[in-house]
Amino acid sequence: MSKKLDLTGKKFGKLTVIRELPERKKGRIMWRCKCDCGNENIDVVGIYLTTGQTQSCGCMKKELEIKNLREEYENKRVDGVVKPLFKDKEPRKDSSTGFRGVSKYRTRKSKELRYRAWITVKGKQYYKSGFKTAEEAYYNGRLKLEELHLPKKEDHTDE
Ligand SMILES: [Zn+2]
C-alpha cells in the first residue's frame, strides 16, 4: 500500500487544490481545484497534477496556442524580412519614398536629390546608391539586393 498523498492546498501550475473528492475515476483520487484565472470546480485526477500533465483549467493551453501562433508568425520572417517579399515583387507603399527599403538623400557637393536602396540581412546593411527615382532604386536597387543577400528560396516553381 502506497502512502496516500494529500494534495490539499498544493499548487500545480495555475491550479490550487481545494479538497479531495469522494468519487474516484478508475480508482484514482480526484481533486477539486481552482485556477488562477478564476475558474473554479475543476476536478483533476491526482496523478495528472503530480506529473504536471494538468496545470490549468485549460486557459494555459489557450495561452500556449497564442504563443505558438506568434512564434509561427516570427518564423515566417527571415532575418527580419517578412517572407511575402520573396513572392510578390510589388513595391510596398509604406515608407517615406513610397517604396520599401528606399530612402532619399542628397549628394554631398551638388545637393542633388538621389535615392538609395538598402536592405538589412543578419544585422548587416547593404546599400546601392545613386538612383534618380525611387522607382529605379526599388527595382534596380532593392530587388537586386534582395536577390544578392536574402537567403535563397528552396523551390523555384515560379521560374
Ligand atoms: Zn484557468
Boltz pocket constraint, residues with backbone or C-beta under 6 A from the ligand:
constraints:
  - pocket:
      binder: B
      contacts: [[A, 14], [A, 35], [A, 36], [A, 37], [A, 38], [A, 39], [A, 56], [A, 57], [A, 58], [A, 59], [A, 60]]
      max_distance: 6.0
